């Protein structure tokens, strides 16, 4: 039977592999990132990978879940900030994201969006998991927009689910262009059109 320390070490190694892979893959791409690079960056033995993951595709599925946990941990405090209105919370999420990308010199972008573009045609399993991740993100925005509608912050004619889907589509497109132009203008345009146009009363 494994001791508690051994179990903790195994969890730490798996997390280290995921965190190292997340950093490298978001900058280099899934196929361009080798297992050797991931394991060296993680500082774990080369044989560790297949102890935790059946294949690189299995690792990719776990990586999507990891990205969603990180994203959730990052935005949850903003979404739950009762000192702000629902629309104020939504605005803050995008402002903080823009500031973070700016501090990273506009590299990387959205890991879920990046994997969606690279892997959706190549791995049905990853495409399905990415679809679930995007649906979860859409549902989160729809819930916030529904709260905003209930408080009269946005027009009652706006369909929260439809708008949330469009919002995510537009945001991912803005992030793609941000990476190409290496500046904040696409994100600033997105925020201006969203809050001064589409969602303005």
N, C-alpha and C positions, 0 to 999 in steps of 0.2 A: 504493500500500500504506500502510496506517495505521502510524504510528509506535507504539512501546510506550506513549508518553505519551498519545497520542490514544485508544488502546484502554483505558488506565487511566481516562481522563476519562469515557469512555462508560460503563464499568462503574460509576464513582462516581455518574454522573447517574442511571443506572437504579436503583442502590441508594438514592439520595437520594429518588427518586420513591416507591419502595416504602416506605421508612421514614416519609416524610411521610404517605403514604396510610394506612399502618398506624395511625398515631397518630390521625388524623382520623376514619377509618372506624370504629375501635373505639369512639369516643365518640359519633359522629353517625349511624352507619349507612352502608351502601354507597350507597343511592340518594340520601340527603340530603347526600352529599359530592360536590361538583362537581370536575371536572378542574382548573378555574381555581384553586380553593382548594388543591388538592394541589400544583400546580406552583408557586404562590406560596410555599407553606410550604417546598417543597423548594429554592426559589431557583434553578430551572432555567428556560430559555426555554420559552414556551408550545408551540412546535413540537416540543419534545423528546418529548412523550408518545407520539405515533404513530410515532416512530422506534423506540421500544422495545416498544410494545404495539399490536396490531392494533385493539383495541377496549377499551372499559371492562371487558367480560366477560373478555377475555384478561388484562387487568391484574388482575382479581379472582382468576383462576386462579394467577397469579404471586404474588399477595398471600397466598393460602392456603399456598403453598410457603414463602414468606418467614416467615409466622407459625410454621410448623412448625420451620423452622431455628432461629428465635429461641427457641422453647420447648425444642428439643433442646439448644441451647447452655446454656440456663439450668438445666436439670435434670440434664444428663449428669454434671457433677461430683458431684452428690448421689447419683445412682444408682450411681456407680462408687466411692464412698467405702467402702473395705474395712474401715475402722475401725468401721463400723456393721453390724449385722445387716441382712438383707434387709428385715425389718419395720421396723427402725429407719430405714432409708433411705426407705421409703415414708412413714412418719410425718413425717420431716423435709421431704419434698417438699411435703406439704400444709401443714405449719407455716410454711414459708418463703413459700408462696403466700398464705396468710392474712395474714402480716405485710406482704407487698408490696401486697396489695389495701387493707389498712388504711392504709398510707402514701399511697395514691392516693385516699383518702376513699371507697373502695368503688365507684368509678366504673369504667366500661369493662367489666370482667369478662373472660370468656374470648373471645378474638377468633374462635376456631373455632366456639364455641357461638353467638356473636352472628350470625355469617354463616350458620350452619346454620338459625337461626330465620328470618332475613330472606330468604335466597336459595334455599333448597331447592325451593320451589314455583315459582320464577321462572326459574331457569337450570339446565337438566339437566346442563350441563357442570360448573358449580360444585357442584351437588349430588353428582355423582360424585366430584369431587376432595375434597369435604368428607367424603364417606363413606370414602374412602381414608385421610384424615387421622385420622378417628375410629377406624378399624380399627387404624391404626398405634399410636395412643395406648393402645388396649385391649390390643394385643399387648405393649406395653412393661410395662403393669401385670401382665399374666398371667405374663410371664417372672419378674418380681420375686416374685410370689406363689408361683410354682413353686419358686423358691429358698427361700422362707420355709418351704414345706411340707417340702422336703428336709431342712431344718435343724430340723424339729419345732417351728417357731414358731407354726404354725396347725394346725388340725385336719386330719387326713388325709382327712376326708370332704368338704372344701371343693374344689370344682372350680375351679382357677385361672382358666380361660377364662370360665366363667360368672360368677364373682365379679368378674373384671376388667371385664366388660361392665356389671354392675350398679354397680360402683364409679364408672365413668365417668358412667353415667346419673345417679347420685345426686349426684355432684360438680357436674355441669353444672346440675342443678336447684337445688343449694345456691347456686351462683353467681348464678343468675337471681334468687333470692329476696334474696340479699345486695344486689343492685343496687336492688331495690325498697325494702328496709328500711334501706339505707345503714348497716349495722352488721355486725359479725362473727358474730353469733349463729347464722345458718344454717351457716356454715363450722365453727364450734365444735361444733354439734350433729352435723354430718357426721362430724367426727373422733371425737367421743365414741362415737357408735353404731358406727362402723367398728372402732375399736381396742379399745373396752371391751365391745363386744357381738359383732358379726359375726365378727371375726378373733380374739377372745379365746379362749385355750385353756381 
